[in-house]
Amino acid sequence: MNYDMPAHLKSSVIGAEITIPITRHRLNLGTWQGIYFCEFRNYGGARRLVLTIYS
C-alpha cells in the first residue's frame, strides 16, 4: 500500500515551482502575497531549494 498517496495528490494540486517578479533587486510581491514551503509527507527526507534567476 502506498502511504504517500495523499502527499502526491496534494503536491500535484499545489505545484512544484513558482515565478516571482523582481524589481530593483527586491521581490515584487503584493501586500498580501507571500512565499510558503509546504511539506506534505509525514516522514520526509532532506530537501534542496534551487533558485534560478533570469535577467
Secondary structure, DSSP 4 states (H G I P E B T S, - for coil): --TTHHHHHHHHHH-S-----EETTEE---TT---------TT------------
